[in-house]
Amino acid sequence: MPTRSSVFCPVCNETISHGDSLEHHLVYEHRPRELASRLASEWEAEELGVEE
């Protein structure tokens, strides 16, 4: 029987508990503003070369 590897949250840099999905973790453990900030900073780093 294959085993699933642990899921890692790129926002809080923690491993998500077994059986929890990344989507569920993001929705219930992080605020929308926190997620938006993370997404914007990643986009700026890729598109504009701006580092945090």
C-alpha positions in Angstrom: 0.0 0.0 0.0 1.5 3.4 -1.0 2.0 6.0 1.6 1.3 9.7 1.2 4.2 12.0 1.9 3.6 14.8 4.4 2.1 18.0 3.1 4.1 21.2 3.8 2.5 24.6 4.2 4.5 27.3 2.5 2.9 30.1 4.5 3.7 28.9 8.0 6.5 26.6 7.1 5.1 23.7 9.0 4.1 20.1 8.1 0.4 19.7 8.0 -1.1 17.0 10.2 -1.7 13.6 8.5 -5.1 13.4 6.9 -5.5 17.2 6.5 -5.3 18.8 3.0 -3.4 21.9 2.2 -6.6 23.6 1.1 -8.3 22.8 4.4 -5.2 24.0 6.4 -5.0 27.3 4.5 -8.7 28.0 4.9 -8.9 27.3 8.6 -5.5 28.2 9.9 -4.6 31.3 7.9 -6.4 34.6 7.5 -7.2 35.9 4.0 -4.9 38.9 4.4 -2.0 36.7 5.4 -2.6 34.5 2.3 -2.9 37.5 0.0 0.3 39.0 1.3 2.2 35.8 0.7 0.8 35.4 -2.8 1.6 39.0 -3.6 5.2 38.8 -2.3 5.8 35.6 -4.3 4.4 37.2 -7.5 6.6 40.3 -6.9 9.7 38.2 -6.4 9.0 36.3 -9.7 7.8 39.1 -11.9 9.6 42.1 -10.6 12.6 40.6 -8.9 11.6 42.2 -5.6 12.8 40.3 -2.5 10.9 40.3 0.8 
